[in-house]
Amino acid sequence: MDVHATDQPEVVTLARGADDSMEITIASGEGNAAPWFRRRFLPDETDEVRVYMQGGNDRVVRTGPAGGR
C-alpha cells in the first residue's frame, strides 16, 4: 500500500498497536492541525506500507512497540 503526503510541511505519525496493526495519520506541520489522513492497517490484510513524503519540512513520529512482521 502506498500513502502519499503533499509537498507542504506535514507531520506523519506511525503508531504500532499491540495487535501489530499500524495507524498512520498525516496532519499539516503548521500548528496543531487535525489530521487530514488517518487509516489503520491490519497485519492480516496489509503486508507493507510505504509513505512518500514528497518534500516540504516534514517530520515523522513513531510510537508503539518495536517489531512487526
HTML snippet that shows the backbone in 3Dmol.js (N, CA, C, O; Angstrom):
<script src="https://3Dmol.org/build/3Dmol-min.js"></script>
<div id="view" style="width:600px;height:400px;position:relative"></div>
<script>
const pdb = `
ATOM      1  N   MET A   1       0.855  -1.170   0.000  1.00  0.00           N
ATOM      2  CA  MET A   1       0.000   0.000   0.000  1.00  0.00           C
ATOM      3  C   MET A   1       0.899   1.229   0.000  1.00  0.00           C
ATOM      4  O   MET A   1       1.847   1.304   0.781  1.00  0.00           O
ATOM      5  N   ASP A   2       0.615   2.169  -0.848  1.00  0.00           N
ATOM      6  CA  ASP A   2       1.342   3.432  -0.922  1.00  0.00           C
ATOM      7  C   ASP A   2       0.478   4.553  -0.341  1.00  0.00           C
ATOM      8  O   ASP A   2      -0.703   4.669  -0.668  1.00  0.00           O
ATOM      9  N   VAL A   3       1.073   5.368   0.517  1.00  0.00           N
ATOM     10  CA  VAL A   3       0.417   6.540   1.091  1.00  0.00           C
ATOM     11  C   VAL A   3       1.244   7.746   0.676  1.00  0.00           C
ATOM     12  O   VAL A   3       2.454   7.782   0.902  1.00  0.00           O
ATOM     13  N   HIS A   4       0.591   8.737   0.067  1.00  0.00           N
ATOM     14  CA  HIS A   4       1.297   9.927  -0.430  1.00  0.00           C
ATOM     15  C   HIS A   4       0.906  11.157   0.374  1.00  0.00           C
ATOM     16  O   HIS A   4      -0.275  11.473   0.521  1.00  0.00           O
ATOM     17  N   ALA A   5       1.920  11.848   0.892  1.00  0.00           N
ATOM     18  CA  ALA A   5       1.715  13.133   1.549  1.00  0.00           C
ATOM     19  C   ALA A   5       1.766  14.213   0.458  1.00  0.00           C
ATOM     20  O   ALA A   5       1.704  13.894  -0.729  1.00  0.00           O
ATOM     21  N   THR A   6       1.878  15.465   0.849  1.00  0.00           N
ATOM     22  CA  THR A   6       1.940  16.559  -0.123  1.00  0.00           C
ATOM     23  C   THR A   6       3.330  17.192  -0.066  1.00  0.00           C
ATOM     24  O   THR A   6       4.206  16.717   0.657  1.00  0.00           O
ATOM     25  N   ASP A   7       3.522  18.254  -0.824  1.00  0.00           N
ATOM     26  CA  ASP A   7       4.805  18.953  -0.778  1.00  0.00           C
ATOM     27  C   ASP A   7       4.797  20.081   0.253  1.00  0.00           C
ATOM     28  O   ASP A   7       5.703  20.914   0.273  1.00  0.00           O
ATOM     29  N   GLN A   8       3.775  20.108   1.109  1.00  0.00           N
ATOM     30  CA  GLN A   8       3.680  21.080   2.195  1.00  0.00           C
ATOM     31  C   GLN A   8       4.287  20.485   3.473  1.00  0.00           C
ATOM     32  O   GLN A   8       4.457  19.268   3.550  1.00  0.00           O
ATOM     33  N   PRO A   9       4.619  21.317   4.486  1.00  0.00           N
ATOM     34  CA  PRO A   9       5.119  20.791   5.759  1.00  0.00           C
ATOM     35  C   PRO A   9       4.048  19.928   6.432  1.00  0.00           C
ATOM     36  O   PRO A   9       2.904  20.354   6.592  1.00  0.00           O
ATOM     37  N   GLU A  10       4.436  18.707   6.825  1.00  0.00           N
ATOM     38  CA  GLU A  10       3.473  17.791   7.441  1.00  0.00           C
ATOM     39  C   GLU A  10       4.124  16.994   8.565  1.00  0.00           C
ATOM     40  O   GLU A  10       5.346  16.862   8.639  1.00  0.00           O
ATOM     41  N   VAL A  11       3.264  16.467   9.440  1.00  0.00           N
ATOM     42  CA  VAL A  11       3.679  15.549  10.488  1.00  0.00           C
ATOM     43  C   VAL A  11       2.998  14.220  10.211  1.00  0.00           C
ATOM     44  O   VAL A  11       1.771  14.139  10.157  1.00  0.00           O
ATOM     45  N   VAL A  12       3.804  13.181  10.036  1.00  0.00           N
ATOM     46  CA  VAL A  12       3.288  11.832   9.814  1.00  0.00           C
ATOM     47  C   VAL A  12       3.510  11.050  11.098  1.00  0.00           C
ATOM     48  O   VAL A  12       4.629  10.987  11.608  1.00  0.00           O
ATOM     49  N   THR A  13       2.448  10.454  11.620  1.00  0.00           N
ATOM     50  CA  THR A  13       2.553   9.638  12.827  1.00  0.00           C
ATOM     51  C   THR A  13       2.313   8.188  12.460  1.00  0.00           C
ATOM     52  O   THR A  13       1.297   7.847  11.855  1.00  0.00           O
ATOM     53  N   LEU A  14       3.267   7.329  12.837  1.00  0.00           N
ATOM     54  CA  LEU A  14       3.174   5.886  12.633  1.00  0.00           C
ATOM     55  C   LEU A  14       3.006   5.268  14.013  1.00  0.00           C
ATOM     56  O   LEU A  14       3.946   5.264  14.808  1.00  0.00           O
ATOM     57  N   ALA A  15       1.824   4.748  14.303  1.00  0.00           N
ATOM     58  CA  ALA A  15       1.528   4.211  15.627  1.00  0.00           C
ATOM     59  C   ALA A  15       1.250   2.715  15.524  1.00  0.00           C
ATOM     60  O   ALA A  15       0.212   2.300  15.008  1.00  0.00           O
ATOM     61  N   ARG A  16       2.190   1.910  16.022  1.00  0.00           N
ATOM     62  CA  ARG A  16       2.015   0.455  16.005  1.00  0.00           C
ATOM     63  C   ARG A  16       1.198   0.050  17.226  1.00  0.00           C
ATOM     64  O   ARG A  16       1.479   0.480  18.345  1.00  0.00           O
ATOM     65  N   GLY A  17       0.185  -0.783  16.999  1.00  0.00           N
ATOM     66  CA  GLY A  17      -0.652  -1.277  18.081  1.00  0.00           C
ATOM     67  C   GLY A  17      -0.110  -2.579  18.649  1.00  0.00           C
ATOM     68  O   GLY A  17       0.756  -3.218  18.050  1.00  0.00           O
ATOM     69  N   ALA A  18      -0.625  -2.963  19.802  1.00  0.00           N
ATOM     70  CA  ALA A  18      -0.221  -4.216  20.443  1.00  0.00           C
ATOM     71  C   ALA A  18      -0.592  -5.423  19.578  1.00  0.00           C
ATOM     72  O   ALA A  18       0.027  -6.481  19.695  1.00  0.00           O
ATOM     73  N   ASP A  19      -1.597  -5.271  18.711  1.00  0.00           N
ATOM     74  CA  ASP A  19      -2.023  -6.352  17.810  1.00  0.00           C
ATOM     75  C   ASP A  19      -1.244  -6.352  16.496  1.00  0.00           C
ATOM     76  O   ASP A  19      -1.619  -7.047  15.553  1.00  0.00           O
ATOM     77  N   ASP A  20      -0.155  -5.571  16.430  1.00  0.00           N
ATOM     78  CA  ASP A  20       0.712  -5.435  15.256  1.00  0.00           C
ATOM     79  C   ASP A  20       0.060  -4.634  14.131  1.00  0.00           C
ATOM     80  O   ASP A  20       0.563  -4.631  13.008  1.00  0.00           O
ATOM     81  N   SER A  21      -1.051  -3.956  14.418  1.00  0.00           N
ATOM     82  CA  SER A  21      -1.645  -3.064  13.426  1.00  0.00           C
ATOM     83  C   SER A  21      -0.802  -1.794  13.352  1.00  0.00           C
ATOM     84  O   SER A  21       0.036  -1.544  14.218  1.00  0.00           O
ATOM     85  N   MET A  22      -1.030  -0.996  12.310  1.00  0.00           N
ATOM     86  CA  MET A  22      -0.313   0.264  12.145  1.00  0.00           C
ATOM     87  C   MET A  22      -1.326   1.341  11.766  1.00  0.00           C
ATOM     88  O   MET A  22      -2.007   1.235  10.746  1.00  0.00           O
ATOM     89  N   GLU A  23      -1.418   2.379  12.600  1.00  0.00           N
ATOM     90  CA  GLU A  23      -2.266   3.517  12.263  1.00  0.00           C
ATOM     91  C   GLU A  23      -1.369   4.634  11.771  1.00  0.00           C
ATOM     92  O   GLU A  23      -0.408   5.013  12.440  1.00  0.00           O
ATOM     93  N   ILE A  24      -1.685   5.155  10.607  1.00  0.00           N
ATOM     94  CA  ILE A  24      -0.923   6.245  10.017  1.00  0.00           C
ATOM     95  C   ILE A  24      -1.816   7.470   9.956  1.00  0.00           C
ATOM     96  O   ILE A  24      -2.936   7.413   9.448  1.00  0.00           O
ATOM     97  N   THR A  25      -1.306   8.583  10.480  1.00  0.00           N
ATOM     98  CA  THR A  25      -2.009   9.852  10.353  1.00  0.00           C
ATOM     99  C   THR A  25      -1.068  10.862   9.718  1.00  0.00           C
ATOM    100  O   THR A  25       0.145  10.823   9.925  1.00  0.00           O
ATOM    101  N   ILE A  26      -1.645  11.760   8.950  1.00  0.00           N
ATOM    102  CA  ILE A  26      -0.890  12.858   8.340  1.00  0.00           C
ATOM    103  C   ILE A  26      -1.638  14.147   8.640  1.00  0.00           C
ATOM    104  O   ILE A  26      -2.833  14.264   8.367  1.00  0.00           O
ATOM    105  N   ALA A  27      -0.920  15.117   9.206  1.00  0.00           N
ATOM    106  CA  ALA A  27      -1.505  16.411   9.529  1.00  0.00           C
ATOM    107  C   ALA A  27      -0.580  17.510   9.026  1.00  0.00           C
ATOM    108  O   ALA A  27       0.608  17.282   8.798  1.00  0.00           O
ATOM    109  N   SER A  28      -1.125  18.680   8.860  1.00  0.00           N
ATOM    110  CA  SER A  28      -0.311  19.836   8.491  1.00  0.00           C
ATOM    111  C   SER A  28       0.744  20.053   9.564  1.00  0.00           C
ATOM    112  O   SER A  28       0.463  19.905  10.753  1.00  0.00           O
ATOM    113  N   GLY A  29       1.949  20.400   9.152  1.00  0.00           N
ATOM    114  CA  GLY A  29       3.037  20.644  10.088  1.00  0.00           C
ATOM    115  C   GLY A  29       2.997  22.017  10.710  1.00  0.00           C
ATOM    116  O   GLY A  29       3.884  22.368  11.488  1.00  0.00           O
ATOM    117  N   GLU A  30       2.003  22.792  10.390  1.00  0.00           N
ATOM    118  CA  GLU A  30       1.876  24.152  10.901  1.00  0.00           C
ATOM    119  C   GLU A  30       0.801  24.181  11.975  1.00  0.00           C
ATOM    120  O   GLU A  30      -0.383  24.039  11.669  1.00  0.00           O
ATOM    121  N   GLY A  31       1.199  24.363  13.233  1.00  0.00           N
ATOM    122  CA  GLY A  31       0.246  24.402  14.334  1.00  0.00           C
ATOM    123  C   GLY A  31      -0.199  23.006  14.737  1.00  0.00           C
ATOM    124  O   GLY A  31       0.467  22.017  14.429  1.00  0.00           O
ATOM    125  N   ASN A  32      -1.316  22.935  15.420  1.00  0.00           N
ATOM    126  CA  ASN A  32      -1.876  21.664  15.884  1.00  0.00           C
ATOM    127  C   ASN A  32      -3.078  21.273  15.036  1.00  0.00           C
ATOM    128  O   ASN A  32      -4.171  21.063  15.562  1.00  0.00           O
ATOM    129  N   ALA A  33      -2.883  21.176  13.758  1.00  0.00           N
ATOM    130  CA  ALA A  33      -3.974  20.873  12.839  1.00  0.00           C
ATOM    131  C   ALA A  33      -4.461  19.429  13.016  1.00  0.00           C
ATOM    132  O   ALA A  33      -3.678  18.535  13.337  1.00  0.00           O
ATOM    133  N   ALA A  34      -5.729  19.224  12.807  1.00  0.00           N
ATOM    134  CA  ALA A  34      -6.293  17.870  12.834  1.00  0.00           C
ATOM    135  C   ALA A  34      -5.775  17.101  11.618  1.00  0.00           C
ATOM    136  O   ALA A  34      -5.562  17.691  10.559  1.00  0.00           O
ATOM    137  N   PRO A  35      -5.573  15.804  11.761  1.00  0.00           N
ATOM    138  CA  PRO A  35      -5.091  15.017  10.619  1.00  0.00           C
ATOM    139  C   PRO A  35      -6.059  15.069   9.438  1.00  0.00           C
ATOM    140  O   PRO A  35      -7.275  14.997   9.612  1.00  0.00           O
ATOM    141  N   TRP A  36      -5.507  15.193   8.252  1.00  0.00           N
ATOM    142  CA  TRP A  36      -6.336  15.131   7.046  1.00  0.00           C
ATOM    143  C   TRP A  36      -6.336  13.724   6.469  1.00  0.00           C
ATOM    144  O   TRP A  36      -7.111  13.426   5.560  1.00  0.00           O
ATOM    145  N   PHE A  37      -5.465  12.849   6.995  1.00  0.00           N
ATOM    146  CA  PHE A  37      -5.444  11.440   6.590  1.00  0.00           C
ATOM    147  C   PHE A  37      -5.282  10.605   7.855  1.00  0.00           C
ATOM    148  O   PHE A  37      -4.434  10.897   8.698  1.00  0.00           O
ATOM    149  N   ARG A  38      -6.108   9.557   7.978  1.00  0.00           N
ATOM    150  CA  ARG A  38      -5.994   8.626   9.095  1.00  0.00           C
ATOM    151  C   ARG A  38      -6.478   7.266   8.607  1.00  0.00           C
ATOM    152  O   ARG A  38      -7.592   7.132   8.099  1.00  0.00           O
ATOM    153  N   ARG A  39      -5.615   6.252   8.772  1.00  0.00           N
ATOM    154  CA  ARG A  39      -6.012   4.904   8.370  1.00  0.00           C
ATOM    155  C   ARG A  39      -5.276   3.885   9.237  1.00  0.00           C
ATOM    156  O   ARG A  39      -4.099   4.051   9.556  1.00  0.00           O
ATOM    157  N   ARG A  40      -5.988   2.843   9.604  1.00  0.00           N
ATOM    158  CA  ARG A  40      -5.413   1.747  10.391  1.00  0.00           C
ATOM    159  C   ARG A  40      -5.254   0.544   9.473  1.00  0.00           C
ATOM    160  O   ARG A  40      -6.210   0.106   8.832  1.00  0.00           O
ATOM    161  N   PHE A  41      -4.043   0.017   9.420  1.00  0.00           N
ATOM    162  CA  PHE A  41      -3.729  -1.139   8.591  1.00  0.00           C
ATOM    163  C   PHE A  41      -3.595  -2.364   9.487  1.00  0.00           C
ATOM    164  O   PHE A  41      -2.860  -2.342  10.474  1.00  0.00           O
ATOM    165  N   LEU A  42      -4.306  -3.429   9.141  1.00  0.00           N
ATOM    166  CA  LEU A  42      -4.268  -4.670   9.916  1.00  0.00           C
ATOM    167  C   LEU A  42      -3.256  -5.632   9.306  1.00  0.00           C
ATOM    168  O   LEU A  42      -3.162  -5.733   8.083  1.00  0.00           O
ATOM    169  N   PRO A  43      -2.498  -6.341  10.140  1.00  0.00           N
ATOM    170  CA  PRO A  43      -1.436  -7.205   9.613  1.00  0.00           C
ATOM    171  C   PRO A  43      -1.936  -8.355   8.747  1.00  0.00           C
ATOM    172  O   PRO A  43      -1.202  -8.829   7.880  1.00  0.00           O
ATOM    173  N   ASP A  44      -3.157  -8.811   8.958  1.00  0.00           N
ATOM    174  CA  ASP A  44      -3.702  -9.892   8.132  1.00  0.00           C
ATOM    175  C   ASP A  44      -4.147  -9.418   6.750  1.00  0.00           C
ATOM    176  O   ASP A  44      -4.364 -10.228   5.848  1.00  0.00           O
ATOM    177  N   GLU A  45      -4.281  -8.101   6.591  1.00  0.00           N
ATOM    178  CA  GLU A  45      -4.767  -7.540   5.333  1.00  0.00           C
ATOM    179  C   GLU A  45      -3.686  -6.810   4.533  1.00  0.00           C
ATOM    180  O   GLU A  45      -3.781  -6.710   3.310  1.00  0.00           O
ATOM    181  N   THR A  46      -2.653  -6.298   5.224  1.00  0.00           N
ATOM    182  CA  THR A  46      -1.637  -5.469   4.570  1.00  0.00           C
ATOM    183  C   THR A  46      -0.247  -5.921   5.002  1.00  0.00           C
ATOM    184  O   THR A  46       0.070  -5.930   6.191  1.00  0.00           O
ATOM    185  N   ASP A  47       0.576  -6.295   4.032  1.00  0.00           N
ATOM    186  CA  ASP A  47       1.935  -6.744   4.331  1.00  0.00           C
ATOM    187  C   ASP A  47       2.931  -5.600   4.426  1.00  0.00           C
ATOM    188  O   ASP A  47       3.881  -5.665   5.207  1.00  0.00           O
ATOM    189  N   GLU A  48       2.721  -4.548   3.631  1.00  0.00           N
ATOM    190  CA  GLU A  48       3.710  -3.479   3.544  1.00  0.00           C
ATOM    191  C   GLU A  48       3.011  -2.156   3.283  1.00  0.00           C
ATOM    192  O   GLU A  48       2.059  -2.084   2.505  1.00  0.00           O
ATOM    193  N   VAL A  49       3.497  -1.106   3.943  1.00  0.00           N
ATOM    194  CA  VAL A  49       3.000   0.250   3.715  1.00  0.00           C
ATOM    195  C   VAL A  49       4.202   1.140   3.454  1.00  0.00           C
ATOM    196  O   VAL A  49       5.160   1.140   4.227  1.00  0.00           O
ATOM    197  N   ARG A  50       4.153   1.898   2.366  1.00  0.00           N
ATOM    198  CA  ARG A  50       5.201   2.859   2.023  1.00  0.00           C
ATOM    199  C   ARG A  50       4.593   4.258   2.091  1.00  0.00           C
ATOM    200  O   ARG A  50       3.530   4.515   1.525  1.00  0.00           O
ATOM    201  N   VAL A  51       5.287   5.163   2.796  1.00  0.00           N
ATOM    202  CA  VAL A  51       4.820   6.544   2.916  1.00  0.00           C
ATOM    203  C   VAL A  51       5.776   7.436   2.134  1.00  0.00           C
ATOM    204  O   VAL A  51       6.977   7.458   2.406  1.00  0.00           O
ATOM    205  N   TYR A  52       5.248   8.162   1.176  1.00  0.00           N
ATOM    206  CA  TYR A  52       6.020   9.081   0.339  1.00  0.00           C
ATOM    207  C   TYR A  52       5.764  10.498   0.829  1.00  0.00           C
ATOM    208  O   TYR A  52       4.633  10.983   0.801  1.00  0.00           O
ATOM    209  N   MET A  53       6.836  11.161   1.281  1.00  0.00           N
ATOM    210  CA  MET A  53       6.700  12.473   1.913  1.00  0.00           C
ATOM    211  C   MET A  53       6.590  13.618   0.903  1.00  0.00           C
ATOM    212  O   MET A  53       5.951  14.623   1.214  1.00  0.00           O
ATOM    213  N   GLN A  54       7.170  13.516  -0.263  1.00  0.00           N
ATOM    214  CA  GLN A  54       7.033  14.494  -1.359  1.00  0.00           C
ATOM    215  C   GLN A  54       7.749  15.812  -1.162  1.00  0.00           C
ATOM    216  O   GLN A  54       7.645  16.663  -2.046  1.00  0.00           O
ATOM    217  N   GLY A  55       8.454  16.050  -0.096  1.00  0.00           N
ATOM    218  CA  GLY A  55       9.141  17.328   0.095  1.00  0.00           C
ATOM    219  C   GLY A  55       8.482  18.151   1.176  1.00  0.00           C
ATOM    220  O   GLY A  55       7.553  17.691   1.840  1.00  0.00           O
ATOM    221  N   GLY A  56       8.956  19.352   1.351  1.00  0.00           N
ATOM    222  CA  GLY A  56       8.456  20.198   2.428  1.00  0.00           C
ATOM    223  C   GLY A  56       9.230  19.913   3.705  1.00  0.00           C
ATOM    224  O   GLY A  56      10.072  19.015   3.733  1.00  0.00           O
ATOM    225  N   ASN A  57       8.955  20.659   4.749  1.00  0.00           N
ATOM    226  CA  ASN A  57       9.609  20.495   6.043  1.00  0.00           C
ATOM    227  C   ASN A  57       8.805  19.471   6.849  1.00  0.00           C
ATOM    228  O   ASN A  57       8.012  19.840   7.716  1.00  0.00           O
ATOM    229  N   ASP A  58       9.013  18.180   6.558  1.00  0.00           N
ATOM    230  CA  ASP A  58       8.210  17.105   7.136  1.00  0.00           C
ATOM    231  C   ASP A  58       8.876  16.521   8.375  1.00  0.00           C
ATOM    232  O   ASP A  58      10.084  16.646   8.579  1.00  0.00           O
ATOM    233  N   ARG A  59       8.044  15.875   9.199  1.00  0.00           N
ATOM    234  CA  ARG A  59       8.527  15.216  10.407  1.00  0.00           C
ATOM    235  C   ARG A  59       7.764  13.911  10.559  1.00  0.00           C
ATOM    236  O   ARG A  59       6.564  13.854  10.291  1.00  0.00           O
ATOM    237  N   VAL A  60       8.463  12.856  10.992  1.00  0.00           N
ATOM    238  CA  VAL A  60       7.842  11.555  11.228  1.00  0.00           C
ATOM    239  C   VAL A  60       7.963  11.225  12.708  1.00  0.00           C
ATOM    240  O   VAL A  60       9.039  11.349  13.293  1.00  0.00           O
ATOM    241  N   VAL A  61       6.849  10.804  13.312  1.00  0.00           N
ATOM    242  CA  VAL A  61       6.810  10.416  14.709  1.00  0.00           C
ATOM    243  C   VAL A  61       6.370   8.960  14.763  1.00  0.00           C
ATOM    244  O   VAL A  61       5.348   8.590  14.187  1.00  0.00           O
ATOM    245  N   ARG A  62       7.156   8.131  15.465  1.00  0.00           N
ATOM    246  CA  ARG A  62       6.836   6.707  15.571  1.00  0.00           C
ATOM    247  C   ARG A  62       6.534   6.383  17.019  1.00  0.00           C
ATOM    248  O   ARG A  62       7.290   6.764  17.912  1.00  0.00           O
ATOM    249  N   THR A  63       5.416   5.670  17.264  1.00  0.00           N
ATOM    250  CA  THR A  63       5.046   5.277  18.610  1.00  0.00           C
ATOM    251  C   THR A  63       4.687   3.792  18.634  1.00  0.00           C
ATOM    252  O   THR A  63       4.456   3.177  17.593  1.00  0.00           O
ATOM    253  N   GLY A  64       4.648   3.242  19.819  1.00  0.00           N
ATOM    254  CA  GLY A  64       4.260   1.843  19.986  1.00  0.00           C
ATOM    255  C   GLY A  64       5.453   0.925  20.048  1.00  0.00           C
ATOM    256  O   GLY A  64       6.597   1.367  19.938  1.00  0.00           O
ATOM    257  N   PRO A  65       5.180  -0.380  20.229  1.00  0.00           N
ATOM    258  CA  PRO A  65       6.261  -1.351  20.353  1.00  0.00           C
ATOM    259  C   PRO A  65       7.028  -1.512  19.052  1.00  0.00           C
ATOM    260  O   PRO A  65       6.483  -1.324  17.965  1.00  0.00           O
ATOM    261  N   ALA A  66       8.297  -1.863  19.179  1.00  0.00           N
ATOM    262  CA  ALA A  66       9.127  -2.127  18.014  1.00  0.00           C
ATOM    263  C   ALA A  66       8.756  -3.482  17.428  1.00  0.00           C
ATOM    264  O   ALA A  66       8.083  -4.288  18.071  1.00  0.00           O
ATOM    265  N   GLY A  67       9.196  -3.721  16.214  1.00  0.00           N
ATOM    266  CA  GLY A  67       8.968  -5.035  15.611  1.00  0.00           C
ATOM    267  C   GLY A  67       8.008  -4.992  14.463  1.00  0.00           C
ATOM    268  O   GLY A  67       7.905  -3.991  13.754  1.00  0.00           O
ATOM    269  N   GLY A  68       7.323  -6.056  14.287  1.00  0.00           N
ATOM    270  CA  GLY A  68       6.396  -6.202  13.174  1.00  0.00           C
ATOM    271  C   GLY A  68       6.791  -7.427  12.377  1.00  0.00           C
ATOM    272  O   GLY A  68       7.841  -8.030  12.600  1.00  0.00           O
ATOM    273  N   ARG A  69       5.946  -7.770  11.467  1.00  0.00           N
ATOM    274  CA  ARG A  69       6.229  -8.964  10.674  1.00  0.00           C
ATOM    275  C   ARG A  69       7.197  -8.672   9.571  1.00  0.00           C
ATOM    276  O   ARG A  69       7.548  -9.568   8.804  1.00  0.00           O
TER     277      ARG A  69
END
`;
const viewer = $3Dmol.createViewer("view");
viewer.addModel(pdb, "pdb");
viewer.setStyle({}, {cartoon: {color: "spectrum"}});
viewer.zoomTo();
viewer.render();
</script>
